């Protein structure tokens, strides 16, 4: 299965169903490769990029809805400026916290297995309206 074609298909689906997020995502250059284990947004040479591991995107994720969830998840990181706000925070802790926040906004798309949500940390006391 062609990861690039599946990525384009997921972005197109997001564009049709949620034009705001799809339009933003369509403006971000994409890079397929093994630089990340799953997917992410980051600065590459000073330019924002969507990084997608093809083995993850077409190997581990089989359904289009979950692929759309992954790309919406990544564009939410951009919308909430997570890439630019990490500053001196612990990068791993910041990433987990931001993932919990964005995964709460991915609906109606089904999250892939293993996605981090508030339910992942049942003993963690969080305010009803979390922001990151």
Buried (B, 14 or more C-beta within 10 A) or exposed (E): EEBEEBBEBBBEBBBEEBEEBBEBBBEBEBEBEEEBEBBBBBEEEEEBBBBBBBEBBBEEBEEEBBBBBBBBBBBBBBBBEBBEEEEEEEEEEBBBBBBBBBBEEBEEBEBBEEBBEEEEEEEEEEEEEEEB
